[in-house]
Amino acid sequence: MKHRILVVEDNPLNRELLCDWLESEGHEVLSAQDLAAARHVLTDQQPDAVLLDVQLGNEDGLSLAEWMRREPNLRGIPVIAVTAHALVTEQQRFLQAGCNACVSKPLNFNLLSEQLRRWLDARRELPSVS
């Protein structure tokens, strides 16, 4: 099944790599290089999942996850943190901020694929809200 995935990544090469990989996996890809662009995409074209770089230049990517969890129409969208901060204590902070999972850089695409599948399947099983 084709899903719409938002990639929020400030590094152009990393963003391109993620977008190309997602497209090769059959997904529709949206991308944003900063928090303002990500919020615009989220309110304009609701994705099925978000891959979120935690460190977006001077911006804290986790603030996007926190904002999404406060928004009724966005709170159910899975957010997977993609980060170079691999310490267990850091990962716990990401989960507390509203991320569903965390995948460390350099990326293991098998693990990323597994996490995407897990959270997209979990979202599909939730009852729809009207």
C-alpha positions in Angstrom: 0.0 0.0 0.0 1.3 3.5 -0.9 1.7 5.8 2.0 2.4 9.6 2.1 5.5 10.2 4.2 6.8 13.6 5.3 10.6 13.8 5.6 11.8 16.7 7.9 15.5 17.0 7.4 17.7 20.1 7.1 20.7 18.4 5.4 20.0 18.4 1.7 21.9 15.2 1.0 20.2 13.3 3.9 16.8 14.6 2.8 17.5 13.5 -0.8 18.7 10.1 0.4 15.6 9.5 2.5 13.2 10.8 -0.2 14.8 8.6 -2.9 14.7 5.5 -0.6 11.0 6.1 0.3 10.1 6.6 -3.4 11.9 3.4 -4.3 9.8 1.6 -1.6 6.6 2.9 -3.3 5.7 5.8 -1.0 4.6 9.3 -1.9 7.1 11.6 -0.4 6.7 15.1 1.0 9.7 17.0 2.4 10.5 20.0 4.5 13.9 21.5 5.5 12.7 23.3 8.6 9.9 23.5 11.2 8.0 26.3 9.4 7.9 24.3 6.2 7.0 21.1 8.1 4.0 22.7 9.8 2.8 24.1 6.5 3.0 20.6 4.9 1.3 19.0 7.9 -1.7 21.4 7.8 -1.9 21.4 4.0 -1.3 17.7 3.1 -1.7 15.4 6.0 0.9 12.6 5.7 0.5 9.0 7.0 3.9 9.3 8.9 6.7 11.7 9.6 10.5 11.0 9.6 11.9 13.7 11.8 15.5 14.9 12.1 15.8 15.9 15.7 18.5 18.6 15.1 17.3 21.0 12.4 20.1 23.5 12.4 19.3 25.9 15.2 15.8 24.4 15.6 14.8 21.5 17.9 12.9 19.0 15.8 11.2 17.6 18.9 9.1 20.8 19.1 7.3 19.6 15.9 6.4 16.3 17.6 5.2 18.1 20.7 3.1 20.5 18.5 1.6 17.5 16.6 0.6 15.8 19.8 -1.4 18.9 20.8 -3.2 19.1 17.4 -6.3 16.9 17.3 -6.1 16.1 13.6 -2.3 15.4 13.7 -1.8 13.6 17.0 -2.4 10.1 15.5 0.3 10.5 12.9 3.3 8.3 13.7 6.6 10.3 14.1 9.9 8.5 13.8 12.9 10.4 15.0 15.9 10.0 12.7 19.0 11.1 14.6 22.7 10.9 15.3 21.9 11.1 19.0 21.8 7.3 19.8 22.2 7.3 23.6 19.4 5.5 25.4 18.7 8.6 27.6 18.3 10.7 24.4 16.0 8.2 22.9 13.8 8.3 26.0 13.6 12.1 25.6 12.4 11.7 22.0 9.7 9.3 23.1 8.5 11.6 25.8 8.4 14.5 23.3 5.9 12.5 21.2 7.9 10.4 18.8 6.8 6.9 18.4 10.2 5.5 17.6 13.8 6.4 17.0 16.2 5.3 14.3 19.9 6.2 14.6 22.1 7.7 11.9 23.8 6.3 9.9 20.6 4.8 8.9 19.9 1.1 8.8 17.2 1.0 6.1 16.0 -2.4 7.2 15.3 -1.1 10.7 13.7 2.1 9.3 11.5 0.0 7.0 10.5 -2.2 10.0 9.6 0.8 12.1 7.6 2.5 9.3 5.7 -0.7 8.7 5.0 -1.2 12.4 3.6 2.3 13.0 1.7 2.5 9.7 0.1 -0.8 10.5 -0.8 0.3 14.0 -2.3 3.5 12.7 -4.4 1.6 10.2 -5.8 -0.6 13.0 -7.1 2.5 15.0 -10.8 3.3 14.6 -11.3 6.4 12.5 -12.6 9.5 14.2 -15.4 11.4 12.5 
